[in-house]
Amino acid sequence: MEIKKILFRKSMKFLTLLLTSLLIMTVSAYVYTYMYIQGTITVGAATLIWEEGPGAKNVTLNIAAGNTTATITINVLGYGAPVNFTEVLYLTNVPHIAVSSIEIKVTEAAGDGDFTEAKMHIWTNQTGSWTYIASADNPVNLDSLGDSYTGSMSAIDVGWLMTFEIDAVDASPSDGSFTIQVKY
């Protein structure tokens, strides 16, 4: 009989512990709130886009959706002296990630012999003030097929500024169209 009492006591203690554990588990389940993180990781290149500069009011500039194509019409009034179009177009480094190699190349040259000067100067603001990177001595010649500039853009460089210097030989150039490709 003594054994039955001990077994009964042990059974009661076990049952009490079991019920207490179930109660704690039930209460705990109501106390905790779950949170999750869902994400996607992509690995890709830096993004360069065209943006209109304050000098764009002196030209006709159209930047297509996605900011990857810019169409510019430069209207030079007169000839015989260079005309400068400043702060027309920016090549902007959107995420401010270093770009190790950028090639700007003339793939379609402006009219052969129609210009004494058809240049694009490239500037950087990496130091806090605008400085040439494709210098006055070495601009991108828009009337020279294949002419190019190759450089890099650091993470602190917000972008490059493009200015244009045009001087027509006479009032009626045969073909003033040019195309520049930016490869990075």
C-alpha positions, 0 to 999 in steps of 0.5 A: 500500500505504501508503494501505491502512495509513493507512486501516486505522489510521484504521479501527481508531482509528474502530472503537476510538472507536466501541467505547469510546463504546458501552461508556461509553454502556452503563455510563452507562445502568446508573449513572443511575436515573430519578425522576419527579414526577406531580402534579395542580394544583387551584384552588378556594376555601378550606374552612370546616368545623364543629367541636365546641367544648368547650361542646358538652357543654351542647347536643346537637350532630351534625356530619355527615360532611364537616363542612359541616352542623351540627345543634344542639339547645339545651335552655334550662331555664327562661325569663325570663333569658338563658342563655349557651351558650359555646364550642359550635361553631367555624367552622374555616378548614382550610387557613388561606387568607384568605376574603374574604367570609363571610356568615352568614344566618338562612334560617329564624327561630326562633319569632316572639315566642317569645323575648326573646333568641335570639342567636348571637355570633361571635368571632375569635381572630385576635389571640391572644385571643377577641374579638367580630366580631359584637358584643354590640350586633350579634349574629346574631338567630336569631328574625329572618329574614334577619338576617346578619353578613358578614365576612372571615377572614384567613389567620392566623385559624384560625376563628370561635367561635359562642356562643348566648344564649337567653331564652324568653318562656315554657316552651312556644315554638311553634317554636324551630327555626332555620337558618343558612346560611354562604356563602363 
